[in-house]
């Protein structure tokens, strides 16, 4: 501020005008104090200072002075140095959490935002405002669980581009997640079995209209037309056997809670996996156990009602029996069956004409006649193919861009 120059704000000019009016007896002190929304006593104090010091008495005494709460330059440089060395790319909130955990430095997220912005290390993204009708959370845990898979480059390496299957409870925002090589029937069944083992069986599951969860064929087959209903997918059939209601979402915004969670995970989890040098699915899933515990402690909330509507989990053998791919096959006269380009030989004769094939998430296959499992052996090597090449068992077809399962009789599942 230059000498003999006074810079005032609009509010201070208003005060000066009323003080001069009061000094000239054109307005009472009580009326002036009411106009500028201060007490009469405070107005008299300002008027007294004005009579002694003149117009500079109106200006706030801290104008132009350094704040007592300002960070020291050494402290600021230390924070910037830590950010550049270990946490480059972290958002302010996540960065403050890591500073508190690992360096015992406690600053607010707003302070971190200002520090990073002043050093051109972080800039906020502009948000587009769209009108949405907010849906109220369910009141009980287990009343509704949202499910989705996110294809992303989660960690470096060949297997880094994979799918994160994520479950989030609508009432508490508690999350369960696991990595898989693709989004399909077997990964959905395996992840849901693990969720049930931890928390129990939910009342309803909210998922998109991916072919894994919902049959999207517009034309009904002859059998479907006779019955009058559309056929189940393998996953929806398993949910029906577990008495879990499947609710299809017709837009990403409808299941916004799980979609927003992916944005958080694609920011925080990717950085943490990279920082811990994780490059394969097994280590990533092991790291997820600790990460989800910390994530849920930070972001989960208390439900409106205490009662937990999760039903007790079934025994593991019963869950595996339900959460598997089931198909029917005819038994040939030589007691063999064909399944996914494999030839399976029954070890004992039977009068049954067909049986059920169960393909489990760990890759094993079981054959069942009525309610009894039968022994068999794989004799695929005896098949003579036209091209004289052996057909690899459990082959898979999926879209390499989206990692979505292509409906086909040929599939495999890499259990991680």
C-alpha positions as CSV (number, residue, x, y, z in Angstrom):
1,X,0.0,0.0,0.0
2,X,1.5,3.3,-1.1
3,X,1.9,6.2,1.5
4,X,-1.0,8.6,1.8
5,X,-3.3,6.2,-0.2
6,X,-6.2,4.3,1.4
7,X,-7.8,1.3,-0.3
8,X,-11.2,0.4,1.0
9,X,-13.7,-2.3,0.2
10,X,-17.3,-1.5,-0.7
11,X,-18.4,-2.5,2.8
12,X,-15.9,-0.2,4.4
13,X,-17.0,2.7,2.2
14,X,-20.5,2.1,3.3
15,X,-19.4,2.2,6.9
16,X,-17.5,5.4,6.3
17,X,-20.5,7.1,4.7
18,X,-22.8,6.2,7.7
19,X,-20.2,7.3,10.3
20,X,-19.9,10.7,8.6
21,X,-23.7,11.0,8.6
22,X,-23.8,10.1,12.3
23,X,-20.9,12.5,13.1
24,X,-22.9,15.3,11.4
25,X,-26.0,14.4,13.5
26,X,-27.9,13.6,10.3
27,X,-28.7,10.0,11.6
28,X,-28.6,8.5,15.0
29,X,-26.0,6.0,16.0
30,X,-28.6,3.4,16.7
31,X,-30.0,3.7,13.1
32,X,-26.6,3.6,11.6
33,X,-25.6,0.5,13.6
34,X,-28.8,-1.3,12.5
35,X,-28.2,-0.5,8.8
36,X,-24.6,-2.0,8.8
37,X,-25.8,-4.9,11.0
38,X,-23.5,-4.4,14.0
39,X,-24.3,-3.6,17.6
40,X,-24.7,0.0,18.8
41,X,-21.7,-0.5,21.1
42,X,-19.5,-1.6,18.3
43,X,-20.6,1.4,16.2
44,X,-19.6,3.8,19.0
45,X,-16.2,2.1,19.2
46,X,-15.7,2.6,15.5
47,X,-16.9,6.2,15.7
48,X,-14.5,6.9,18.6
49,X,-11.5,5.5,16.5
50,X,-12.7,7.6,13.5
51,X,-12.5,10.8,15.6
52,X,-9.0,10.1,16.6
53,X,-7.4,8.5,13.5
54,X,-9.6,9.6,10.7
55,X,-10.6,7.5,7.7
56,X,-7.8,4.9,8.2
57,X,-9.7,3.8,11.3
58,X,-12.3,2.1,9.2
59,X,-9.8,-0.3,7.6
60,X,-9.4,-3.7,9.3
61,X,-6.2,-3.8,11.3
62,X,-5.0,-7.1,9.8
63,X,-5.1,-5.7,6.2
64,X,-1.8,-6.3,4.5
65,X,-0.4,-8.4,7.4
66,X,0.7,-12.1,7.2
67,X,-1.7,-14.6,8.7
68,X,-0.5,-16.3,11.9
69,X,-1.8,-19.6,10.4
70,X,0.3,-19.4,7.2
71,X,2.5,-22.4,6.7
72,X,6.3,-22.0,6.9
73,X,8.1,-22.0,3.5
74,X,10.3,-25.0,4.7
75,X,7.1,-26.9,5.6
76,X,5.5,-26.2,2.2
77,X,8.6,-27.2,0.3
78,X,8.7,-30.5,2.3
79,X,5.1,-31.3,1.4
80,X,5.7,-30.5,-2.3
81,X,8.9,-32.7,-2.2
82,X,7.0,-35.6,-0.7
83,X,4.2,-35.3,-3.3
84,X,6.6,-35.2,-6.3
85,X,8.6,-38.2,-5.0
86,X,5.9,-40.7,-3.9
87,X,2.4,-39.4,-4.5
88,X,2.5,-37.7,-7.9
89,X,-1.0,-37.8,-9.4
90,X,-2.8,-38.3,-6.1
91,X,-5.8,-36.1,-5.5
92,X,-5.7,-33.7,-2.5
93,X,-8.0,-35.7,-0.2
94,X,-6.1,-39.0,-0.8
95,X,-2.8,-37.2,-0.5
96,X,-3.7,-35.8,3.0
97,X,-4.7,-39.3,4.1
98,X,-1.3,-40.7,3.1
99,X,0.5,-37.8,4.7
100,X,-1.2,-38.5,8.0
101,X,-0.7,-42.3,7.8
102,X,2.9,-42.4,6.7
103,X,4.5,-39.1,7.6
104,X,2.3,-38.0,10.6
105,X,1.7,-34.7,8.9
106,X,-1.8,-33.4,9.4
107,X,-3.2,-30.7,7.0
108,X,-6.7,-30.2,5.6
109,X,-7.6,-31.2,2.1
110,X,-8.3,-27.6,1.2
111,X,-4.8,-26.6,2.3
112,X,-3.4,-29.5,0.2
113,X,-5.5,-28.4,-2.8
114,X,-4.2,-24.8,-2.5
115,X,-0.5,-26.0,-2.1
116,X,-0.7,-28.3,-5.1
117,X,-2.5,-25.8,-7.2
118,X,0.0,-23.0,-6.5
119,X,2.8,-25.3,-7.7
120,X,0.8,-26.4,-10.8
121,X,0.7,-30.0,-9.5
122,X,-3.0,-30.5,-9.6
123,X,-6.0,-28.8,-11.3
124,X,-9.7,-29.7,-10.7
125,X,-11.9,-31.0,-13.5
126,X,-14.9,-29.0,-14.5
127,X,-18.1,-30.8,-13.6
128,X,-21.1,-30.9,-15.9
129,X,-24.4,-30.3,-14.0
130,X,-27.2,-32.6,-15.1
131,X,-30.6,-32.8,-13.4
132,X,-31.2,-36.2,-11.9
133,X,-34.0,-37.4,-9.6
134,X,-32.2,-38.7,-6.4
135,X,-33.3,-42.1,-5.2
136,X,-33.4,-42.6,-1.5
137,X,-31.0,-45.2,-0.1
138,X,-32.5,-48.5,1.1
139,X,-32.9,-48.5,4.9
140,X,-31.5,-51.9,5.7
141,X,-28.1,-53.6,4.9
142,X,-28.6,-56.4,2.5
143,X,-31.9,-55.0,1.2
144,X,-30.3,-54.1,-2.2
145,X,-26.7,-54.7,-3.5
146,X,-25.5,-53.1,-6.7
147,X,-23.2,-55.2,-8.9
148,X,-21.0,-54.2,-11.9
149,X,-17.7,-54.9,-13.6
150,X,-15.2,-52.3,-14.7
151,X,-12.7,-52.9,-17.5
152,X,-9.5,-50.9,-16.9
153,X,-5.7,-50.9,-16.9
154,X,-5.6,-51.6,-13.2
155,X,-1.9,-52.3,-12.9
156,X,1.2,-52.5,-15.2
157,X,1.9,-55.7,-17.1
158,X,0.2,-58.0,-19.5
159,X,-2.6,-59.0,-17.0
160,X,-3.1,-55.4,-15.9
161,X,-5.9,-54.8,-18.3
162,X,-8.6,-56.8,-16.5
163,X,-12.0,-56.6,-14.9
164,X,-12.9,-55.6,-11.3
165,X,-16.1,-57.1,-10.2
166,X,-17.6,-54.8,-7.5
167,X,-20.5,-55.2,-5.1
168,X,-21.7,-52.2,-3.0
169,X,-24.5,-52.3,-0.4
170,X,-27.0,-49.6,-1.1
171,X,-27.7,-48.8,2.5
172,X,-24.2,-48.6,3.9
173,X,-21.9,-48.2,0.8
174,X,-19.9,-51.1,2.0
175,X,-17.9,-52.6,-0.9
176,X,-16.6,-56.1,-1.8
177,X,-14.5,-56.4,-5.0
178,X,-12.3,-58.9,-6.8
179,X,-10.2,-59.0,-10.0
180,X,-10.9,-61.4,-12.9
181,X,-9.6,-61.8,-16.5
182,X,-13.0,-61.0,-18.0
183,X,-16.6,-60.2,-17.1
184,X,-18.8,-63.3,-17.6
185,X,-20.8,-66.0,-16.0
186,X,-18.1,-67.8,-14.0
187,X,-16.5,-64.7,-12.6
188,X,-19.9,-63.4,-11.6
189,X,-20.7,-66.6,-9.8
190,X,-17.3,-66.9,-8.1
191,X,-17.4,-63.3,-6.9
192,X,-21.0,-63.6,-5.7
193,X,-20.2,-66.8,-3.8
194,X,-17.3,-65.0,-2.1
195,X,-19.6,-62.0,-1.2
196,X,-22.2,-64.4,0.3
197,X,-19.5,-66.2,2.4
198,X,-18.5,-62.8,3.9
199,X,-21.8,-61.0,4.4
200,X,-24.7,-63.5,3.6
201,X,-27.4,-63.7,0.9
202,X,-28.9,-60.3,0.0
203,X,-32.6,-59.7,-0.8
204,X,-32.0,-58.1,-4.2
205,X,-29.2,-57.6,-6.7
206,X,-29.1,-54.5,-9.0
207,X,-27.1,-55.1,-12.2
208,X,-27.0,-53.8,-15.8
209,X,-28.4,-55.7,-18.8
210,X,-25.2,-57.5,-19.7
211,X,-25.9,-60.9,-21.2
212,X,-24.3,-62.5,-18.2
213,X,-27.2,-61.3,-15.9
214,X,-30.1,-60.9,-18.3
215,X,-31.4,-62.7,-21.4
216,X,-31.6,-59.8,-24.0
217,X,-32.9,-61.9,-26.9
218,X,-35.9,-60.0,-28.3
219,X,-37.3,-63.0,-30.1
220,X,-38.5,-65.9,-28.0
221,X,-37.7,-69.5,-29.0
222,X,-40.4,-72.0,-29.6
223,X,-40.0,-73.5,-26.1
224,X,-40.1,-70.0,-24.5
225,X,-43.3,-69.2,-26.5
226,X,-44.9,-72.3,-25.2
227,X,-44.0,-71.6,-21.6
228,X,-44.8,-67.9,-22.0
229,X,-41.6,-66.6,-20.3
230,X,-38.1,-65.8,-21.4
231,X,-35.3,-68.3,-20.5
232,X,-32.9,-67.6,-17.7
233,X,-29.2,-67.0,-18.1
234,X,-27.0,-69.3,-16.0
235,X,-26.5,-66.5,-13.4
236,X,-30.2,-65.5,-13.2
237,X,-31.0,-69.1,-12.8
238,X,-28.6,-69.4,-9.8
239,X,-30.1,-66.2,-8.3
240,X,-33.6,-67.7,-8.6
241,X,-32.4,-70.8,-6.8
242,X,-31.0,-68.6,-4.0
243,X,-34.3,-66.6,-3.9
244,X,-32.4,-63.4,-4.8
245,X,-34.4,-60.8,-6.8
246,X,-32.5,-59.6,-9.9
247,X,-33.3,-55.9,-10.8
248,X,-32.0,-54.8,-14.3
249,X,-30.8,-51.3,-14.6
250,X,-31.7,-49.4,-17.8
251,X,-29.0,-46.7,-17.6
252,X,-25.6,-46.2,-15.9
253,X,-27.2,-43.4,-13.9
254,X,-29.7,-45.8,-12.4
255,X,-26.9,-47.6,-10.5
256,X,-24.9,-44.4,-9.9
257,X,-23.5,-45.6,-6.6
258,X,-21.5,-48.4,-8.1
259,X,-20.5,-46.3,-11.1
260,X,-19.1,-43.5,-8.8
261,X,-17.3,-46.1,-6.8
262,X,-15.4,-47.2,-10.0
263,X,-14.2,-43.6,-10.4
264,X,-12.8,-43.6,-6.9
265,X,-11.1,-47.0,-7.4
266,X,-9.7,-46.1,-10.8
267,X,-8.0,-43.2,-9.1
268,X,-7.0,-44.5,-5.7
269,X,-6.6,-48.2,-6.2
270,X,-4.6,-47.9,-9.5
271,X,-2.0,-45.6,-7.7
272,X,-1.7,-48.0,-4.7
273,X,-1.2,-51.0,-6.9
274,X,1.4,-49.2,-8.9
275,X,3.1,-48.0,-5.7
276,X,3.3,-51.5,-4.3
277,X,4.7,-52.9,-7.6
278,X,1.8,-55.3,-8.1
279,X,1.7,-56.8,-11.6
280,X,-0.5,-59.9,-11.5
281,X,-4.0,-60.9,-10.5
282,X,-3.1,-63.1,-7.5
283,X,-1.1,-60.3,-5.7
284,X,-3.8,-57.8,-6.7
285,X,-6.5,-59.8,-5.1
286,X,-4.4,-60.4,-2.0
287,X,-3.8,-56.6,-1.7
288,X,-7.6,-55.9,-2.2
289,X,-8.4,-57.6,1.2
290,X,-6.4,-55.0,3.1
291,X,-7.3,-52.1,0.8
292,X,-11.1,-52.8,1.1
293,X,-10.9,-52.9,4.9
294,X,-9.4,-49.5,4.9
295,X,-11.7,-48.2,2.2
296,X,-14.8,-49.3,4.0
297,X,-13.7,-47.8,7.3
298,X,-13.4,-44.4,5.5
299,X,-16.4,-44.3,3.2
300,X,-19.0,-46.7,4.5
301,X,-21.9,-45.2,6.5
302,X,-24.4,-46.3,9.0
303,X,-27.7,-47.5,7.7
304,X,-31.0,-45.9,8.6
305,X,-32.2,-49.1,10.2
306,X,-30.0,-51.5,12.2
307,X,-31.7,-54.7,11.2
308,X,-29.4,-56.7,8.7
309,X,-31.5,-58.3,6.0
310,X,-28.7,-60.6,4.7
311,X,-29.8,-64.2,5.1
312,X,-27.3,-66.6,6.6
313,X,-24.9,-68.1,4.0
314,X,-25.5,-71.7,2.8
315,X,-22.8,-74.2,3.4
316,X,-19.9,-73.9,0.9
317,X,-20.8,-77.2,-0.9
318,X,-24.4,-76.0,-1.4
319,X,-23.3,-72.7,-2.8
320,X,-20.9,-74.4,-5.2
321,X,-23.7,-76.6,-6.3
322,X,-26.0,-73.7,-7.1
323,X,-23.4,-71.1,-8.4
324,X,-22.1,-73.2,-11.4
325,X,-23.0,-73.6,-15.0
326,X,-25.6,-76.4,-15.5
327,X,-26.3,-78.0,-18.8
328,X,-28.1,-81.2,-19.9
329,X,-26.4,-83.7,-22.2
330,X,-27.6,-87.0,-23.9
331,X,-25.8,-90.2,-23.1
332,X,-24.6,-92.1,-26.1
333,X,-24.9,-95.9,-26.5
334,X,-21.3,-96.3,-25.6
335,X,-21.9,-94.3,-22.4
336,X,-20.1,-91.2,-23.5
337,X,-21.2,-87.5,-23.7
338,X,-19.9,-84.5,-25.6
339,X,-19.3,-81.2,-23.7
340,X,-17.4,-78.2,-25.0
341,X,-15.4,-80.3,-27.6
342,X,-14.5,-82.8,-24.9
343,X,-15.4,-86.5,-24.8
344,X,-16.3,-87.8,-21.4
345,X,-16.7,-91.6,-20.7
346,X,-18.9,-92.9,-17.8
347,X,-17.1,-95.6,-15.8
348,X,-20.3,-97.5,-15.1
349,X,-23.3,-98.3,-17.3
350,X,-26.6,-96.7,-16.7
351,X,-30.2,-96.9,-18.0
352,X,-30.5,-93.1,-17.9
353,X,-30.7,-91.4,-21.3
354,X,-29.4,-88.0,-20.2
355,X,-27.6,-86.3,-17.4
356,X,-26.7,-82.9,-16.0
357,X,-23.2,-81.4,-16.4
358,X,-22.0,-78.9,-13.7
359,X,-19.1,-76.6,-14.6
360,X,-17.7,-75.0,-11.5
361,X,-15.7,-71.8,-11.1
362,X,-12.5,-73.6,-10.3
363,X,-12.6,-75.3,-13.8
364,X,-13.8,-78.7,-12.5
365,X,-16.7,-80.6,-14.2
366,X,-19.1,-82.9,-12.4
367,X,-21.7,-85.2,-14.0
368,X,-25.0,-85.9,-12.2
369,X,-27.8,-88.3,-13.0
370,X,-30.9,-87.2,-11.0
371,X,-29.4,-86.4,-7.6
372,X,-26.4,-88.7,-7.7
373,X,-22.9,-87.8,-9.0
374,X,-21.3,-90.4,-11.3
375,X,-17.7,-91.1,-12.1
376,X,-16.2,-90.5,-15.5
377,X,-12.9,-90.0,-17.3
378,X,-11.8,-87.7,-20.0
379,X,-11.1,-89.4,-23.3
380,X,-10.9,-86.4,-25.5
381,X,-7.5,-87.6,-26.8
382,X,-9.3,-90.4,-28.7
383,X,-11.2,-87.9,-30.9
384,X,-9.9,-87.7,-34.4
385,X,-10.5,-84.2,-35.7
386,X,-10.7,-83.3,-39.4
387,X,-7.6,-81.0,-39.2
388,X,-5.8,-83.7,-37.2
389,X,-5.2,-81.2,-34.4
390,X,-6.2,-81.6,-30.8
391,X,-8.9,-79.3,-29.7
392,X,-7.9,-77.5,-26.5
393,X,-10.5,-78.0,-23.7
394,X,-12.3,-75.1,-22.2
395,X,-11.5,-72.6,-24.9
396,X,-12.7,-69.0,-24.5
397,X,-14.1,-66.3,-26.7
398,X,-14.3,-62.8,-25.5
399,X,-14.1,-59.3,-26.9
400,X,-10.4,-58.2,-26.4
401,X,-11.4,-54.6,-26.2
402,X,-14.2,-54.8,-23.6
403,X,-13.2,-58.1,-22.0
404,X,-16.9,-59.0,-22.1
405,X,-17.9,-62.6,-22.5
406,X,-19.3,-63.5,-25.9
407,X,-22.2,-66.0,-25.5
408,X,-20.9,-69.3,-26.7
409,X,-20.6,-72.9,-25.8
410,X,-16.8,-72.5,-25.6
411,X,-15.6,-70.8,-22.4
412,X,-12.9,-71.0,-19.8
413,X,-12.4,-69.2,-16.5
414,X,-9.1,-68.2,-14.9
415,X,-9.7,-68.5,-11.2
416,X,-7.6,-65.9,-9.4
